[in-house]
Amino acid sequence: MTAVGRGVAAGVRARFCPLCGADLDQPRGFCHEYWAGTDRRFLLWCPDCGGTTLATIPARLTSYEPEH
Ligand SMILES: [Zn+2]
């Protein structure tokens, strides 16, 4: 089972590279989840573009909806 596959089994949704969109659910893909307070963070490495990224899913997100 790949790193992302193990994460999906635990409810993780970080599957694609934020830089190039490649599927990270492959033997060389890297996805490591950790927590900072109540935020979920994912350290990702993509074998297709070589990019390393950090994605954060905050416990709460405040935004607004623009007028239509
Ligand atoms: Zn990539």
N, CA, C, O and the ligand as a Tripos MOL2 file, in Angstrom:
@<TRIPOS>MOLECULE
protein
  273   271    69     0     0
PROTEIN
NO_CHARGES

@<TRIPOS>ATOM
      1 N           0.8560   -1.1850    0.0000 N.3       1 MET1
      2 CA          0.0000    0.0000    0.0000 C.3       1 MET1
      3 C           0.8980    1.2430    0.0000 C.2       1 MET1
      4 O           1.8940    1.2970    0.7210 O.2       1 MET1
      5 N           0.5360    2.2330   -0.8120 N.am      2 THR2
      6 CA          1.3130    3.4600   -0.8880 C.3       2 THR2
      7 C           1.0590    4.3570    0.3190 C.2       2 THR2
      8 O           0.1380    4.1170    1.1000 O.2       2 THR2
      9 N           1.8950    5.4050    0.4650 N.am      3 ALA3
     10 CA          1.7370    6.3460    1.5810 C.3       3 ALA3
     11 C           0.3880    7.0260    1.5260 C.2       3 ALA3
     12 O          -0.2770    7.1750    2.5500 O.2       3 ALA3
     13 N          -0.0270    7.4480    0.3220 N.am      4 VAL4
     14 CA         -1.3250    8.1120    0.1870 C.3       4 VAL4
     15 C          -2.4400    7.1100    0.4470 C.2       4 VAL4
     16 O          -3.4460    7.4530    1.0680 O.2       4 VAL4
     17 N          -2.2750    5.8730   -0.0190 N.am      5 GLY5
     18 CA         -3.2740    4.8460    0.2260 C.3       5 GLY5
     19 C          -3.5030    4.6230    1.7070 C.2       5 GLY5
     20 O          -4.6410    4.4500    2.1430 O.2       5 GLY5
     21 N          -2.4400    4.6260    2.4750 N.am      6 ARG6
     22 CA         -2.5930    4.4770    3.9170 C.3       6 ARG6
     23 C          -3.3120    5.6910    4.4900 C.2       6 ARG6
     24 O          -4.1310    5.5570    5.3990 O.2       6 ARG6
     25 N          -3.0080    6.8890    3.9570 N.am      7 GLY7
     26 CA         -3.6590    8.1030    4.4400 C.3       7 GLY7
     27 C          -5.1410    8.1140    4.1140 C.2       7 GLY7
     28 O          -5.9530    8.5190    4.9460 O.2       7 GLY7
     29 N          -5.5070    7.6730    2.9090 N.am      8 VAL8
     30 CA         -6.9150    7.6400    2.5250 C.3       8 VAL8
     31 C          -7.6720    6.7010    3.4540 C.2       8 VAL8
     32 O          -8.8140    6.9740    3.8220 O.2       8 VAL8
     33 N          -7.0450    5.6080    3.8300 N.am      9 ALA9
     34 CA         -7.6940    4.6780    4.7550 C.3       9 ALA9
     35 C          -7.9710    5.3540    6.0880 C.2       9 ALA9
     36 O          -8.9090    4.9760    6.7900 O.2       9 ALA9
     37 N          -7.1580    6.3610    6.4500 N.am     10 ALA10
     38 CA         -7.3430    7.0680    7.7200 C.3      10 ALA10
     39 C          -8.1980    8.3240    7.5400 C.2      10 ALA10
     40 O          -8.3300    9.0990    8.4870 O.2      10 ALA10
     41 N          -8.7920    8.5560    6.3460 N.am     11 GLY11
     42 CA         -9.6500    9.7090    6.1150 C.3      11 GLY11
     43 C          -8.9330   10.9160    5.5610 C.2      11 GLY11
     44 O          -9.5130   12.0010    5.5430 O.2      11 GLY11
     45 N          -7.6960   10.7830    5.1070 N.am     12 VAL12
     46 CA         -6.9220   11.8930    4.5650 C.3      12 VAL12
     47 C          -7.3460   12.1420    3.1240 C.2      12 VAL12
     48 O          -7.6560   11.1990    2.3960 O.2      12 VAL12
     49 N          -7.3620   13.4300    2.7000 N.am     13 ARG13
     50 CA         -7.8150   13.7550    1.3500 C.3      13 ARG13
     51 C          -6.7090   14.3700    0.4820 C.2      13 ARG13
     52 O          -7.0020   14.8230   -0.6250 O.2      13 ARG13
     53 N          -5.4630   14.4040    0.9370 N.am     14 ALA14
     54 CA         -4.3800   14.9890    0.1470 C.3      14 ALA14
     55 C          -3.8460   13.9230   -0.7930 C.2      14 ALA14
     56 O          -2.9650   13.1510   -0.4160 O.2      14 ALA14
     57 N          -4.3760   13.8710   -2.0270 N.am     15 ARG15
     58 CA         -3.9860   12.8250   -2.9520 C.3      15 ARG15
     59 C          -3.2290   13.3420   -4.1620 C.2      15 ARG15
     60 O          -2.4430   12.5990   -4.7490 O.2      15 ARG15
     61 N          -3.4410   14.6070   -4.5580 N.am     16 PHE16
     62 CA         -2.8410   15.1200   -5.7800 C.3      16 PHE16
     63 C          -1.8210   16.2130   -5.4740 C.2      16 PHE16
     64 O          -1.9570   16.9380   -4.4890 O.2      16 PHE16
     65 N          -0.8050   16.3280   -6.3170 N.am     17 CYS17
     66 CA          0.2390   17.3370   -6.1530 C.3      17 CYS17
     67 C          -0.3720   18.7290   -6.3540 C.2      17 CYS17
     68 O          -1.0070   18.9670   -7.3810 O.2      17 CYS17
     69 N          -0.1950   19.6590   -5.3950 N.am     18 PRO18
     70 CA         -0.7360   21.0130   -5.5640 C.3      18 PRO18
     71 C          -0.0260   21.7980   -6.6680 C.2      18 PRO18
     72 O          -0.5590   22.8060   -7.1290 O.2      18 PRO18
     73 N           1.1540   21.3700   -7.1020 N.am     19 LEU19
     74 CA          1.9140   22.1020   -8.1190 C.3      19 LEU19
     75 C           1.5850   21.6570   -9.5400 C.2      19 LEU19
     76 O           1.3990   22.4990  -10.4180 O.2      19 LEU19
     77 N           1.5100   20.3560   -9.7800 N.am     20 CYS20
     78 CA          1.3000   19.8770  -11.1510 C.3      20 CYS20
     79 C           0.0510   19.0200  -11.3040 C.2      20 CYS20
     80 O          -0.3310   18.6970  -12.4290 O.2      20 CYS20
     81 N          -0.5900   18.6460  -10.2120 N.am     21 GLY21
     82 CA         -1.8160   17.8630  -10.2810 C.3      21 GLY21
     83 C          -1.6060   16.3700  -10.4220 C.2      21 GLY21
     84 O          -2.5730   15.6240  -10.5770 O.2      21 GLY21
     85 N          -0.3520   15.9140  -10.3700 N.am     22 ALA22
     86 CA         -0.0880   14.4820  -10.5160 C.3      22 ALA22
     87 C          -0.6740   13.7000   -9.3420 C.2      22 ALA22
     88 O          -0.7630   14.1950   -8.2180 O.2      22 ALA22
     89 N          -1.0620   12.4810   -9.6370 N.am     23 ASP23
     90 CA         -1.5830   11.5940   -8.5950 C.3      23 ASP23
     91 C          -0.4140   11.1320   -7.7260 C.2      23 ASP23
     92 O           0.5380   10.5300   -8.2200 O.2      23 ASP23
     93 N          -0.4960   11.4180   -6.4380 N.am     24 LEU24
     94 CA          0.5820   11.0320   -5.5280 C.3      24 LEU24
     95 C           0.4130    9.6140   -5.0050 C.2      24 LEU24
     96 O           1.2570    9.1220   -4.2570 O.2      24 LEU24
     97 N          -0.6740    8.9560   -5.3960 N.am     25 ASP25
     98 CA         -0.9130    7.5910   -4.9390 C.3      25 ASP25
     99 C          -0.1610    6.6170   -5.8370 C.2      25 ASP25
    100 O          -0.7620    5.8400   -6.5780 O.2      25 ASP25
    101 N           1.1420    6.6730   -5.7570 N.am     26 GLN26
    102 CA          2.0300    5.7950   -6.5050 C.3      26 GLN26
    103 C           3.1940    5.4380   -5.5860 C.2      26 GLN26
    104 O           3.4300    6.1200   -4.5900 O.2      26 GLN26
    105 N           3.9140    4.3840   -5.9130 N.am     27 PRO27
    106 CA          4.9510    3.9150   -4.9860 C.3      27 PRO27
    107 C           5.9820    4.9740   -4.5830 C.2      27 PRO27
    108 O           6.4890    4.9210   -3.4620 O.2      27 PRO27
    109 N           6.3100    5.9310   -5.4540 N.am     28 ARG28
    110 CA          7.3280    6.9290   -5.1330 C.3      28 ARG28
    111 C           6.7390    8.1970   -4.5100 C.2      28 ARG28
    112 O           7.5000    9.0380   -4.0320 O.2      28 ARG28
    113 N           5.4160    8.3660   -4.4980 N.am     29 GLY29
    114 CA          4.7990    9.5480   -3.8980 C.3      29 GLY29
    115 C           4.9830    9.5520   -2.3940 C.2      29 GLY29
    116 O           5.0850    8.5020   -1.7590 O.2      29 GLY29
    117 N           5.0250   10.7760   -1.8280 N.am     30 PHE30
    118 CA          5.2300   10.8920   -0.3870 C.3      30 PHE30
    119 C           4.1580   11.7990    0.1990 C.2      30 PHE30
    120 O           3.9250   12.9000   -0.3010 O.2      30 PHE30
    121 N           3.5170   11.3420    1.2460 N.am     31 CYS31
    122 CA          2.5080   12.1160    1.9490 C.3      31 CYS31
    123 C           2.6400   11.8110    3.4330 C.2      31 CYS31
    124 O           2.4680   10.6740    3.8720 O.2      31 CYS31
    125 N           2.9480   12.8480    4.1900 N.am     32 HIS32
    126 CA          3.1030   12.6670    5.6330 C.3      32 HIS32
    127 C           2.1800   13.6450    6.3450 C.2      32 HIS32
    128 O           2.3060   14.8570    6.1700 O.2      32 HIS32
    129 N           1.2550   13.1280    7.1450 N.am     33 GLU33
    130 CA          0.3170   13.9710    7.8720 C.3      33 GLU33
    131 C           0.8080   14.1980    9.2960 C.2      33 GLU33
    132 O           1.3090   13.2890    9.9580 O.2      33 GLU33
    133 N           0.6480   15.4480    9.7470 N.am     34 TYR34
    134 CA          0.9210   15.7470   11.1500 C.3      34 TYR34
    135 C           0.0010   16.8780   11.5830 C.2      34 TYR34
    136 O          -0.7040   17.4520   10.7530 O.2      34 TYR34
    137 N           0.0000   17.2000   12.8400 N.am     35 TRP35
    138 CA         -0.9060   18.2090   13.3750 C.3      35 TRP35
    139 C          -0.1080   19.3270   14.0090 C.2      35 TRP35
    140 O           0.9520   19.1100   14.5960 O.2      35 TRP35
    141 N          -0.6480   20.5380   13.8740 N.am     36 ALA36
    142 CA         -0.1120   21.7160   14.5510 C.3      36 ALA36
    143 C          -1.2980   22.3580   15.2550 C.2      36 ALA36
    144 O          -2.0720   23.0870   14.6340 O.2      36 ALA36
    145 N          -1.4420   22.0960   16.5240 N.am     37 GLY37
    146 CA         -2.6410   22.5390   17.2390 C.3      37 GLY37
    147 C          -3.8270   21.7550   16.7250 C.2      37 GLY37
    148 O          -3.8300   20.5250   16.7720 O.2      37 GLY37
    149 N          -4.8490   22.4630   16.2270 N.am     38 THR38
    150 CA         -6.0300   21.7870   15.6780 C.3      38 THR38
    151 C          -5.9730   21.6890   14.1570 C.2      38 THR38
    152 O          -6.8840   21.1260   13.5510 O.2      38 THR38
    153 N          -4.9220   22.2250   13.5180 N.am     39 ASP39
    154 CA         -4.7670   22.1560   12.0650 C.3      39 ASP39
    155 C          -4.1520   20.8190   11.6550 C.2      39 ASP39
    156 O          -3.2800   20.2750   12.3320 O.2      39 ASP39
    157 N          -4.6470   20.3030   10.5060 N.am     40 ARG40
    158 CA         -4.0400   19.1010    9.9190 C.3      40 ARG40
    159 C          -3.0960   19.5770    8.8250 C.2      40 ARG40
    160 O          -3.4800   20.3810    7.9750 O.2      40 ARG40
    161 N          -1.8810   19.0900    8.8440 N.am     41 ARG41
    162 CA         -0.8880   19.4850    7.8390 C.3      41 ARG41
    163 C          -0.3670   18.2620    7.1140 C.2      41 ARG41
    164 O          -0.2410   17.1760    7.6780 O.2      41 ARG41
    165 N          -0.0640   18.4820    5.8210 N.am     42 PHE42
    166 CA          0.4170   17.3980    4.9760 C.3      42 PHE42
    167 C           1.7050   17.8550    4.2830 C.2      42 PHE42
    168 O           1.7090   18.8430    3.5480 O.2      42 PHE42
    169 N           2.7700   17.1400    4.5230 N.am     43 LEU43
    170 CA          4.0180   17.3560    3.7980 C.3      43 LEU43
    171 C           3.9880   16.4070    2.6170 C.2      43 LEU43
    172 O           3.8940   15.1900    2.7740 O.2      43 LEU43
    173 N           4.0710   17.0040    1.4050 N.am     44 LEU44
    174 CA          3.9310   16.2180    0.1820 C.3      44 LEU44
    175 C           5.1740   16.3430   -0.6760 C.2      44 LEU44
    176 O           5.7880   17.4080   -0.7410 O.2      44 LEU44
    177 N           5.5410   15.2630   -1.3310 N.am     45 TRP45
    178 CA          6.6150   15.2970   -2.3250 C.3      45 TRP45
    179 C           6.1170   14.5610   -3.5570 C.2      45 TRP45
    180 O           5.5820   13.4550   -3.4770 O.2      45 TRP45
    181 N           6.3120   15.2160   -4.7080 N.am     46 CYS46
    182 CA          5.8130   14.6780   -5.9750 C.3      46 CYS46
    183 C           6.9790   14.1540   -6.8100 C.2      46 CYS46
    184 O           7.9000   14.9160   -7.1050 O.2      46 CYS46
    185 N           6.9710   12.8820   -7.1980 N.am     47 PRO47
    186 CA          8.0510   12.3530   -8.0320 C.3      47 PRO47
    187 C           7.9770   12.8460   -9.4710 C.2      47 PRO47
    188 O           8.9830   12.7820  -10.1790 O.2      47 PRO47
    189 N           6.8280   13.3350   -9.9340 N.am     48 ASP48
    190 CA          6.7000   13.8040  -11.3170 C.3      48 ASP48
    191 C           7.3580   15.1570  -11.5280 C.2      48 ASP48
    192 O           8.0870   15.3350  -12.5030 O.2      48 ASP48
    193 N           7.1170   16.1290  -10.6250 N.am     49 CYS49
    194 CA          7.6940   17.4710  -10.7970 C.3      49 CYS49
    195 C           8.8180   17.7460   -9.8010 C.2      49 CYS49
    196 O           9.5260   18.7440   -9.9330 O.2      49 CYS49
    197 N           8.9880   16.8830   -8.8160 N.am     50 GLY50
    198 CA         10.0510   17.0710   -7.8290 C.3      50 GLY50
    199 C           9.7270   18.1280   -6.7840 C.2      50 GLY50
    200 O          10.5920   18.4960   -5.9900 O.2      50 GLY50
    201 N           8.4990   18.6170   -6.7720 N.am     51 GLY51
    202 CA          8.0990   19.6710   -5.8470 C.3      51 GLY51
    203 C           7.7800   19.1430   -4.4590 C.2      51 GLY51
    204 O           7.2070   18.0650   -4.3020 O.2      51 GLY51
    205 N           8.1610   19.9260   -3.4530 N.am     52 THR52
    206 CA          7.8140   19.6440   -2.0670 C.3      52 THR52
    207 C           6.8670   20.7320   -1.6020 C.2      52 THR52
    208 O           7.1740   21.9170   -1.7310 O.2      52 THR52
    209 N           5.7330   20.3520   -1.0700 N.am     53 THR53
    210 CA          4.7330   21.3320   -0.6390 C.3      53 THR53
    211 C           4.2130   20.9710    0.7440 C.2      53 THR53
    212 O           4.2940   19.8290    1.1960 O.2      53 THR53
    213 N           3.6760   21.9970    1.3920 N.am     54 LEU54
    214 CA          3.0450   21.8210    2.6920 C.3      54 LEU54
    215 C           1.6100   22.3070    2.5520 C.2      54 LEU54
    216 O           1.3790   23.4770    2.2470 O.2      54 LEU54
    217 N           0.6510   21.4240    2.7700 N.am     55 ALA55
    218 CA         -0.7670   21.7730    2.6870 C.3      55 ALA55
    219 C          -1.3520   21.7380    4.0960 C.2      55 ALA55
    220 O          -1.0480   20.8470    4.8890 O.2      55 ALA55
    221 N          -2.1990   22.7270    4.3920 N.am     56 THR56
    222 CA         -2.8240   22.8110    5.7150 C.3      56 THR56
    223 C          -4.3340   22.8020    5.5770 C.2      56 THR56
    224 O          -4.8980   23.5240    4.7550 O.2      56 THR56
    225 N          -4.9740   21.9910    6.3750 N.am     57 ILE57
    226 CA         -6.4310   22.0110    6.4910 C.3      57 ILE57
    227 C          -6.7300   22.5860    7.8680 C.2      57 ILE57
    228 O          -6.5740   21.9000    8.8780 O.2      57 ILE57
    229 N          -7.1620   23.8500    7.9110 N.am     58 PRO58
    230 CA         -7.4030   24.4650    9.2180 C.3      58 PRO58
    231 C          -8.6440   23.8990    9.8890 C.2      58 PRO58
    232 O          -9.5560   23.4020    9.2290 O.2      58 PRO58
    233 N          -8.6600   23.9820   11.2000 N.am     59 ALA59
    234 CA         -9.8280   23.5140   11.9510 C.3      59 ALA59
    235 C         -11.0360   24.3890   11.6440 C.2      59 ALA59
    236 O         -12.1710   23.9110   11.6640 O.2      59 ALA59
    237 N         -10.7980   25.6710   11.3610 N.am     60 ARG60
    238 CA        -11.8820   26.6010   11.0350 C.3      60 ARG60
    239 C         -11.3890   27.5470    9.9540 C.2      60 ARG60
    240 O         -10.2440   27.9990    9.9810 O.2      60 ARG60
    241 N         -12.2690   27.8440    8.9990 N.am     61 LEU61
    242 CA        -11.9300   28.7630    7.9110 C.3      61 LEU61
    243 C         -13.0060   29.8280    7.8390 C.2      61 LEU61
    244 O         -14.1900   29.5090    7.7300 O.2      61 LEU61
    245 N         -12.6060   31.0960    7.8980 N.am     62 THR62
    246 CA        -13.5470   32.1970    7.7830 C.3      62 THR62
    247 C         -13.3070   32.8890    6.4500 C.2      62 THR62
    248 O         -12.1790   33.2710    6.1380 O.2      62 THR62
    249 N         -14.3600   33.0490    5.6660 N.am     63 SER63
    250 CA        -14.2450   33.6570    4.3540 C.3      63 SER63
    251 C         -15.5210   34.4580    4.0790 C.2      63 SER63
    252 O         -16.3790   34.5860    4.9520 O.2      63 SER63
    253 N         -15.6340   34.9780    2.8970 N.am     64 TYR64
    254 CA        -16.8420   35.6820    2.5220 C.3      64 TYR64
    255 C         -17.2400   35.2480    1.1210 C.2      64 TYR64
    256 O         -16.4330   34.6980    0.3710 O.2      64 TYR64
    257 N         -18.4970   35.5050    0.7830 N.am     65 GLU65
    258 CA        -18.9870   35.1900   -0.5350 C.3      65 GLU65
    259 C         -19.1630   36.4960   -1.3010 C.2      65 GLU65
    260 O         -19.9260   37.3610   -0.8710 O.2      65 GLU65
    261 N         -18.4640   36.6550   -2.4410 N.am     66 PRO66
    262 CA        -18.6190   37.9010   -3.2050 C.3      66 PRO66
    263 C         -20.0290   38.0400   -3.7590 C.2      66 PRO66
    264 O         -20.7370   37.0490   -3.9370 O.2      66 PRO66
    265 N         -20.4280   39.2750   -4.0320 N.am     67 GLU67
    266 CA        -21.7420   39.5080   -4.5980 C.3      67 GLU67
    267 C         -21.8290   38.9060   -5.9860 C.2      67 GLU67
    268 O         -20.8460   38.9010   -6.7270 O.2      67 GLU67
    269 N         -22.9960   38.3980   -6.3430 N.am     68 HIS68
    270 CA        -23.1900   37.7730   -7.6510 C.3      68 HIS68
    271 C         -23.7480   38.7820   -8.6120 C.2      68 HIS68
    272 O         -23.9870   38.4600   -9.7760 O.2      68 HIS68
    273 ZN          3.9520   17.5990   -8.9290 Zn       69 ZN69
@<TRIPOS>BOND
     1     1     2 1
     2     2     3 1
     3     3     4 2
     4     3     5 am
     5     5     6 1
     6     6     7 1
     7     7     8 2
     8     7     9 am
     9     9    10 1
    10    10    11 1
    11    11    12 2
    12    11    13 am
    13    13    14 1
    14    14    15 1
    15    15    16 2
    16    15    17 am
    17    17    18 1
    18    18    19 1
    19    19    20 2
    20    19    21 am
    21    21    22 1
    22    22    23 1
    23    23    24 2
    24    23    25 am
    25    25    26 1
    26    26    27 1
    27    27    28 2
    28    27    29 am
    29    29    30 1
    30    30    31 1
    31    31    32 2
    32    31    33 am
    33    33    34 1
    34    34    35 1
    35    35    36 2
    36    35    37 am
    37    37    38 1
    38    38    39 1
    39    39    40 2
    40    39    41 am
    41    41    42 1
    42    42    43 1
    43    43    44 2
    44    43    45 am
    45    45    46 1
    46    46    47 1
    47    47    48 2
    48    47    49 am
    49    49    50 1
    50    50    51 1
    51    51    52 2
    52    51    53 am
    53    53    54 1
    54    54    55 1
    55    55    56 2
    56    55    57 am
    57    57    58 1
    58    58    59 1
    59    59    60 2
    60    59    61 am
    61    61    62 1
    62    62    63 1
    63    63    64 2
    64    63    65 am
    65    65    66 1
    66    66    67 1
    67    67    68 2
    68    67    69 am
    69    69    70 1
    70    70    71 1
    71    71    72 2
    72    71    73 am
    73    73    74 1
    74    74    75 1
    75    75    76 2
    76    75    77 am
    77    77    78 1
    78    78    79 1
    79    79    80 2
    80    79    81 am
    81    81    82 1
    82    82    83 1
    83    83    84 2
    84    83    85 am
    85    85    86 1
    86    86    87 1
    87    87    88 2
    88    87    89 am
    89    89    90 1
    90    90    91 1
    91    91    92 2
    92    91    93 am
    93    93    94 1
    94    94    95 1
    95    95    96 2
    96    95    97 am
    97    97    98 1
    98    98    99 1
    99    99   100 2
   100    99   101 am
   101   101   102 1
   102   102   103 1
   103   103   104 2
   104   103   105 am
   105   105   106 1
   106   106   107 1
   107   107   108 2
   108   107   109 am
   109   109   110 1
   110   110   111 1
   111   111   112 2
   112   111   113 am
   113   113   114 1
   114   114   115 1
   115   115   116 2
   116   115   117 am
   117   117   118 1
   118   118   119 1
   119   119   120 2
   120   119   121 am
   121   121   122 1
   122   122   123 1
   123   123   124 2
   124   123   125 am
   125   125   126 1
   126   126   127 1
   127   127   128 2
   128   127   129 am
   129   129   130 1
   130   130   131 1
   131   131   132 2
   132   131   133 am
   133   133   134 1
   134   134   135 1
   135   135   136 2
   136   135   137 am
   137   137   138 1
   138   138   139 1
   139   139   140 2
   140   139   141 am
   141   141   142 1
   142   142   143 1
   143   143   144 2
   144   143   145 am
   145   145   146 1
   146   146   147 1
   147   147   148 2
   148   147   149 am
   149   149   150 1
   150   150   151 1
   151   151   152 2
   152   151   153 am
   153   153   154 1
   154   154   155 1
   155   155   156 2
   156   155   157 am
   157   157   158 1
   158   158   159 1
   159   159   160 2
   160   159   161 am
   161   161   162 1
   162   162   163 1
   163   163   164 2
   164   163   165 am
   165   165   166 1
   166   166   167 1
   167   167   168 2
   168   167   169 am
   169   169   170 1
   170   170   171 1
   171   171   172 2
   172   171   173 am
   173   173   174 1
   174   174   175 1
   175   175   176 2
   176   175   177 am
   177   177   178 1
   178   178   179 1
   179   179   180 2
   180   179   181 am
   181   181   182 1
   182   182   183 1
   183   183   184 2
   184   183   185 am
   185   185   186 1
   186   186   187 1
   187   187   188 2
   188   187   189 am
   189   189   190 1
   190   190   191 1
   191   191   192 2
   192   191   193 am
   193   193   194 1
   194   194   195 1
   195   195   196 2
   196   195   197 am
   197   197   198 1
   198   198   199 1
   199   199   200 2
   200   199   201 am
   201   201   202 1
   202   202   203 1
   203   203   204 2
   204   203   205 am
   205   205   206 1
   206   206   207 1
   207   207   208 2
   208   207   209 am
   209   209   210 1
   210   210   211 1
   211   211   212 2
   212   211   213 am
   213   213   214 1
   214   214   215 1
   215   215   216 2
   216   215   217 am
   217   217   218 1
   218   218   219 1
   219   219   220 2
   220   219   221 am
   221   221   222 1
   222   222   223 1
   223   223   224 2
   224   223   225 am
   225   225   226 1
   226   226   227 1
   227   227   228 2
   228   227   229 am
   229   229   230 1
   230   230   231 1
   231   231   232 2
   232   231   233 am
   233   233   234 1
   234   234   235 1
   235   235   236 2
   236   235   237 am
   237   237   238 1
   238   238   239 1
   239   239   240 2
   240   239   241 am
   241   241   242 1
   242   242   243 1
   243   243   244 2
   244   243   245 am
   245   245   246 1
   246   246   247 1
   247   247   248 2
   248   247   249 am
   249   249   250 1
   250   250   251 1
   251   251   252 2
   252   251   253 am
   253   253   254 1
   254   254   255 1
   255   255   256 2
   256   255   257 am
   257   257   258 1
   258   258   259 1
   259   259   260 2
   260   259   261 am
   261   261   262 1
   262   262   263 1
   263   263   264 2
   264   263   265 am
   265   265   266 1
   266   266   267 1
   267   267   268 2
   268   267   269 am
   269   269   270 1
   270   270   271 1
   271   271   272 2
@<TRIPOS>SUBSTRUCTURE
     1 MET1         2 RESIDUE 1 A MET
     2 THR2         6 RESIDUE 1 A THR
     3 ALA3        10 RESIDUE 1 A ALA
     4 VAL4        14 RESIDUE 1 A VAL
     5 GLY5        18 RESIDUE 1 A GLY
     6 ARG6        22 RESIDUE 1 A ARG
     7 GLY7        26 RESIDUE 1 A GLY
     8 VAL8        30 RESIDUE 1 A VAL
     9 ALA9        34 RESIDUE 1 A ALA
    10 ALA10       38 RESIDUE 1 A ALA
    11 GLY11       42 RESIDUE 1 A GLY
    12 VAL12       46 RESIDUE 1 A VAL
    13 ARG13       50 RESIDUE 1 A ARG
    14 ALA14       54 RESIDUE 1 A ALA
    15 ARG15       58 RESIDUE 1 A ARG
    16 PHE16       62 RESIDUE 1 A PHE
    17 CYS17       66 RESIDUE 1 A CYS
    18 PRO18       70 RESIDUE 1 A PRO
    19 LEU19       74 RESIDUE 1 A LEU
    20 CYS20       78 RESIDUE 1 A CYS
    21 GLY21       82 RESIDUE 1 A GLY
    22 ALA22       86 RESIDUE 1 A ALA
    23 ASP23       90 RESIDUE 1 A ASP
    24 LEU24       94 RESIDUE 1 A LEU
    25 ASP25       98 RESIDUE 1 A ASP
    26 GLN26      102 RESIDUE 1 A GLN
    27 PRO27      106 RESIDUE 1 A PRO
    28 ARG28      110 RESIDUE 1 A ARG
    29 GLY29      114 RESIDUE 1 A GLY
    30 PHE30      118 RESIDUE 1 A PHE
    31 CYS31      122 RESIDUE 1 A CYS
    32 HIS32      126 RESIDUE 1 A HIS
    33 GLU33      130 RESIDUE 1 A GLU
    34 TYR34      134 RESIDUE 1 A TYR
    35 TRP35      138 RESIDUE 1 A TRP
    36 ALA36      142 RESIDUE 1 A ALA
    37 GLY37      146 RESIDUE 1 A GLY
    38 THR38      150 RESIDUE 1 A THR
    39 ASP39      154 RESIDUE 1 A ASP
    40 ARG40      158 RESIDUE 1 A ARG
    41 ARG41      162 RESIDUE 1 A ARG
    42 PHE42      166 RESIDUE 1 A PHE
    43 LEU43      170 RESIDUE 1 A LEU
    44 LEU44      174 RESIDUE 1 A LEU
    45 TRP45      178 RESIDUE 1 A TRP
    46 CYS46      182 RESIDUE 1 A CYS
    47 PRO47      186 RESIDUE 1 A PRO
    48 ASP48      190 RESIDUE 1 A ASP
    49 CYS49      194 RESIDUE 1 A CYS
    50 GLY50      198 RESIDUE 1 A GLY
    51 GLY51      202 RESIDUE 1 A GLY
    52 THR52      206 RESIDUE 1 A THR
    53 THR53      210 RESIDUE 1 A THR
    54 LEU54      214 RESIDUE 1 A LEU
    55 ALA55      218 RESIDUE 1 A ALA
    56 THR56      222 RESIDUE 1 A THR
    57 ILE57      226 RESIDUE 1 A ILE
    58 PRO58      230 RESIDUE 1 A PRO
    59 ALA59      234 RESIDUE 1 A ALA
    60 ARG60      238 RESIDUE 1 A ARG
    61 LEU61      242 RESIDUE 1 A LEU
    62 THR62      246 RESIDUE 1 A THR
    63 SER63      250 RESIDUE 1 A SER
    64 TYR64      254 RESIDUE 1 A TYR
    65 GLU65      258 RESIDUE 1 A GLU
    66 PRO66      262 RESIDUE 1 A PRO
    67 GLU67      266 RESIDUE 1 A GLU
    68 HIS68      270 RESIDUE 1 A HIS
    69 ZN69       273 GROUP 0 **** ****
